[in-house]
Amino acid sequence: RVTKMLQTKTETSEVEAEAQRLRVSCLNNLAACHFQWGHHTQVIQLSSAVLDINTHMVKALYRRGVSRLALGDYDKCEADLVTAAKPEPGNRAVQEKLGLARERRRTEKKNLAAKMQMMFTKS
C-alpha cells in the first residue's frame, strides 16, 4: 500500500511538472504573438507570468524589456535587459536594446534637466 502511494505521488509530481512546462510554453508563445502585434502592455503581463515561474528565461526578459522600452519605462527596461544579458552576454539583440535604453534614459534626463532649468530661470 505504501509503495502504491509513493508511486501515485511520483506520477502526480511528474504530471504537475509537465503541466507547468506547458503553461510556461503557452504563456511565452502568447507573449511572442502580442510582441509581434505591438501590444506591449500584454507582453509585459504575459512575460511577467512566465518569469514568476522561470526567472531566468532570456526570451521573456528580452520581450518584457523591449516592451518597457517602447512604453518609456527605461529603468525597468534596463533591469530586464541586464538580467537577460547575464546568461547570454553575446546576445546581440539584447545588447542593442540595452544600449538604446541607456541612450534614451540619458536623453530623458537631459530633457528633464533643461525643462527644470527653464522653469527656474528668470526671463
C-alpha positions as CSV (number, residue, x, y, z in Angstrom):
1,R,0.0,0.0,0.0
2,V,2.8,2.5,0.8
3,T,4.6,1.6,-2.5
4,K,1.4,2.4,-4.4
5,M,1.1,5.8,-2.5
6,L,4.7,6.7,-3.4
7,Q,4.2,5.7,-7.0
8,T,1.0,7.8,-7.2
9,K,2.8,10.8,-5.6
10,T,5.7,10.5,-8.1
11,E,3.2,10.3,-11.0
12,T,1.4,13.4,-9.7
13,S,4.6,15.3,-9.4
14,E,5.6,14.4,-13.0
15,V,2.1,15.5,-14.2
16,E,2.4,18.8,-12.3
17,A,5.8,19.4,-13.7
18,E,4.7,18.7,-17.2
19,A,1.7,21.0,-16.7
20,Q,4.0,23.8,-15.5
21,R,6.2,23.4,-18.6
22,L,3.2,23.6,-20.9
23,R,1.9,26.6,-19.0
24,V,5.2,28.4,-19.4
25,S,5.4,27.4,-23.1
26,C,1.8,28.7,-23.8
27,L,2.4,32.0,-21.9
28,N,5.6,32.5,-23.7
29,N,4.1,31.8,-27.1
30,L,1.2,34.1,-26.4
31,A,3.7,36.9,-25.3
32,A,5.5,36.4,-28.6
33,C,2.3,36.9,-30.6
34,H,1.5,40.1,-28.7
35,F,5.1,41.2,-29.1
36,Q,4.7,40.9,-32.9
37,W,1.4,42.8,-32.8
38,G,3.0,45.6,-30.7
39,H,0.7,45.0,-27.7
40,H,3.3,46.0,-25.2
41,T,1.1,46.0,-22.0
42,Q,0.0,42.5,-22.7
43,V,3.6,41.4,-23.4
44,I,4.7,42.8,-20.0
45,Q,1.9,40.9,-18.2
46,L,2.4,37.6,-20.0
47,S,6.2,37.8,-19.7
48,S,5.9,38.6,-16.0
49,A,3.8,35.5,-15.6
50,V,6.4,33.4,-17.3
51,L,9.2,35.0,-15.2
52,D,7.2,34.3,-12.0
53,I,7.7,30.6,-12.9
54,N,11.1,30.7,-14.5
55,T,13.1,33.8,-13.5
56,H,15.9,33.2,-16.0
57,M,14.1,32.8,-19.2
58,V,16.0,35.1,-21.6
59,K,13.3,35.4,-24.2
60,A,10.7,36.6,-21.7
61,L,13.2,39.0,-20.1
62,Y,14.0,40.4,-23.6
63,R,10.4,40.8,-24.7
64,R,9.4,42.4,-21.4
65,G,12.4,44.7,-21.6
66,V,11.7,45.8,-25.2
67,S,8.1,46.4,-24.4
68,R,9.1,48.5,-21.4
69,L,11.4,50.4,-23.7
70,A,8.5,51.0,-26.1
71,L,6.4,52.4,-23.2
72,G,9.2,54.6,-22.0
73,D,9.9,52.7,-18.7
74,Y,13.7,52.9,-19.2
75,D,14.8,51.9,-15.7
76,K,12.8,48.7,-15.6
77,C,13.7,48.0,-19.3
78,E,17.4,48.3,-18.4
79,A,17.0,46.0,-15.4
80,D,15.3,43.3,-17.6
81,L,17.9,43.5,-20.3
82,V,20.8,43.5,-17.9
83,T,19.3,40.3,-16.4
84,A,18.8,38.8,-19.9
85,A,22.4,39.6,-20.8
86,K,24.0,37.8,-17.9
87,P,23.4,34.2,-19.1
88,E,23.9,35.3,-22.8
89,P,26.4,38.1,-22.8
90,G,26.9,37.7,-26.6
91,N,23.3,38.1,-27.4
92,R,23.4,40.9,-29.9
93,A,19.7,41.8,-29.8
94,V,19.8,42.2,-26.0
95,Q,23.0,44.3,-26.2
96,E,21.5,46.6,-28.9
97,K,18.3,47.2,-27.0
98,L,20.2,47.7,-23.8
99,G,22.3,50.4,-25.4
100,L,19.2,52.0,-26.8
101,A,17.5,52.0,-23.4
102,R,20.5,53.6,-21.8
103,E,20.7,56.3,-24.5
104,R,17.0,57.1,-24.2
105,R,17.3,57.3,-20.4
106,R,20.2,59.8,-20.7
107,T,18.3,61.9,-23.3
108,E,15.2,61.9,-21.0
109,K,17.3,63.1,-18.0
110,K,18.9,65.8,-20.1
111,N,15.5,67.0,-21.4
112,L,14.1,67.0,-17.8
113,A,17.1,69.0,-16.6
114,A,16.6,71.5,-19.4
115,K,12.9,71.9,-18.5
116,M,13.7,72.3,-14.8
117,Q,16.3,75.0,-15.6
118,M,13.8,76.9,-17.8
119,M,11.2,76.8,-15.0
120,F,13.6,78.4,-12.5
121,T,15.4,80.9,-14.7
122,K,14.0,84.4,-14.8
123,S,13.0,85.9,-18.1
